[in-house]
Amino acid sequence: MARTGKLRPPGPGRRPTVRDVATRANVSAQTVSNYINGRFDEFGATTRERIAAVMDELDYHPDARARGLRSQRTRALMLMILDEDTRFLADPMTDLILAGIGDVACSEGYSLLLQAGRPHSRSPAMLAPLFERRADGALLFLSGEKRIRGWYVSRLVESGVPCVIFEDDHPADTVFSVAAANRQGARQLVTHLIDLGHERIAFIAAKVPWPMIEQRQLGYRDALRAASIPFDASLERFDGFWNVATAGALVEALLDEPSPPTAFVCGNDLLALGAIHRLHARGLHVPGDVAVGGFNDFQFSAYVSPPLTTVRIPGYELGRIAADRLISHLEGRLAPDAERRVVLPVELVLRESA
């Protein structure tokens, strides 16, 4: 029979345990352990949701130090990715970052464990490899709402697990981050479009938030403000995925507005490719009728018709520097006063689309 009523939380000063979670969720301690370790085939979705809710309510998370799991080194790093797209490894930017991490890990004698999940809810099982001492530290490439991204980082900080965040920040002094100057790059791109005479400039991106897109959106707004162009929220659109189809739908909707944009700033080059394709399908000339700009400067960007104006993001260097920073920290080679946040420069690459 299921228990009813609200159980009291652990007493003052006592950390909640697996047994506390099991009691509150009305399951066995083994079921909670299965949840933490990602063995979801052992129970149903309802039980999984109930355990997650109780862990959140009790603020329970595995403590690597208390469990003594970090007494030995594994010489392995964990790359944790939260991405809504099931084909995330095919994304060119993810590929570049992964290549940079892999090259450094290989040269330093470290293996790399990939842990991937969706960004819609918090999952303690995603962190299980770190708490089970299958990896010494984590590299975090996270999408989703800020509160979800921050939850994962906070859990690692509280447990003393070294980590480096891509394109995000955290107030803890023990957390390092590596980012590109996305806000500056967006400001440069939009300023270029304004200098060409555009004022109705749209910003389009996928639905799920990414920290680098949040920075690009801020840079877009910065440039409009600096040029005294009134901000129009209807010109910012977020929907779908990072693919050509999403771009086509967003562009189509904006072109049907009473006062359509004359330029599109796309969250990445894949969306820019889709935007150009849809504009051509509508009989519009790029850049004569509508200008298009993107981000990342993927290999195909120079071969689009017309070649794409874009902001070059050093993806490989982001991965390389992040892995080097994490390994240096693990090996005790990082200076105590080392800069906590590294921001790499970007470059506005002018081509024919804008």
Order of alpha helices (4+ residues) and beta strands (2+ residues): alpha-alpha-alpha-beta-alpha-beta-alpha-beta-alpha-beta-beta-alpha-beta-alpha-beta-alpha-beta-alpha-beta-beta-alpha-beta-beta
